[in-house]
């Protein structure tokens, strides 16, 4: 086990633990506006303070972390599932299928993602939900996984054991799922985490621009309200520090896990130690 | 005065579990102009010794004792800068994989210039042309990139760099193991000439006793980090002292000795496999002429009787293409392939798959690293509906014993087995499925010399005891002669000669066959070989 992977898993585990503890001890209904006095610093009643709409920030952060994780996981999983499927189609089938898929990925990778997401997301003004947003983000989340996994499959397809499997009478599906997939697992794990990480970044970006779900207190929406209500000018420090700390912990944790898994999946990095 | 003196050298790898000795009590000395062959199988410590001489041991590897003196100067304990100044200038290295030794983005002239400039030597066009001329390359090669050169040319460029500063000692680490026999002979001749001209000493590292007999003055045999035997090449080959040395010499196949031919095929036998005018072209070009065919109108018949057909050729001759077509992994561009009288396309895939099996060249990639090696044997049993569960296990263990392997190896992972063990397992796998034809594509070229004969004998066993025909694909005429009932010599996709190996190889009618024959290194120090290039 390597230290980066452990540190990353510990950081993410801590966030999950805090969210679970919070869900048990805090009344989550207090995440709605007008649940408490407005703009109060941390106190006994509201241990993390309240915002200008009277939301209890402790409840907001617990709900927000879970909602943000939901958006990231949903979009990331769809991205990896679609990406892996396309990658295997392209690399294993080859020919024109490969050319079409690779061309689409090459072209779409040059498109600035957030710009497209802004255009698409603004088609639902005021009706955005976290699920819808995850789907919108998933529209572009398959590009990197497709390219990366295609390259891995291309290498693996020429491996001696794949040729041997064909001689053993295994069909394409058996070769993909029994021979190639197990060797791809650490790599898929790393790709999933980086895909989730990219999806969360995209969701926070959309929300900070005000295109997020107005009725759901995600971490990104908390940032949006905090900016638009002038928390900086009014010196409401707790409203700024708390969501930013959680986002930083989330991203650093996922980054460490990706680096750690990469070392696991890539023997060349392992031997450099 | 000796150029290199090694006294009681001890090199070890310091691991958490303790120190692992790679080389112990090694003493050697080498005079100017002398060629020493350092022979051993994988893990014998020969390359570790070379790395220690050049100061290239990486942690956790370390010189734990002894002395290495170059022209009287002790090298043990020198710092990295002193070693960097010494390398190339006084000790030059010719690497094993010339394919990867040259920087792909540098022209040949730049590669040479960099090496010279690092040591403060002048590098102008004349000097570079002169160096290239010394290794038999034209001045135009200087402007080319590595990918524009053949393997032999790249290795010559590496030699040109190695001799550029007139080193006292040249260390060549299996310089020709990636080259075919014809190129190997030319490159070795170039290396010897360059070394003779400089008067420097040379260490040739390798595992091929045949090559040693043809190239060096003295031989040192290493095994498990210890020096087993050392002496003048004629003495070692004519009267080896250590049994291990004798075993290594015996393992070199020689044409004319110990043939394992089978019985003649019945005249009326039907065809097992037939190629009718098979052609293969790789790739298509939109513009310009079509690519040259890898196989040119090939006819081939394998009778339905246990036979071994040896297909011999240099790299690029199309021999592996024949194997892939016979396995049904590749469809020919033109012509017909008949399996037991039926077109291949009309044969039911599951039947054909079971009847034609293979052993491939690279024993390191043929096992899926994720599974224990039993997986590779149990999958075909299940797929072809032959056996499952305990019955499958019993079959697997039985065939392991048949090839001389301990059945408990089945529960290991591939990286825990040696190359020879993996190839034996592959033969066991083929044996278990009782195919009618086995395609063996260079099955021993990546296996240690002492294991080669045993694996080739297994192929003969398949034929004689189990009635399996074998398509033995190789670049090595001697082994082709040893096991083959018929032989087919390929040159650039054309069959230049075919027939009974005794006739073809003892009285070759085609000059290409003669060229191949002359290029084989043989364990006979008195045969003129690399001097007559």
Interface residues (C-beta under 8 A of the other chain):
Chain A: X159 X160 X161 X163 X164 X165 X166 X167 X168 X169 X170 X178 X179 X182 X183
Chain B: X327 X329 X350 X353 X354 X356 X357 X358 X360 X362 X364 X365 X366 X367 X368 X369 X370 X371 X376 X379 X380 X383 X384
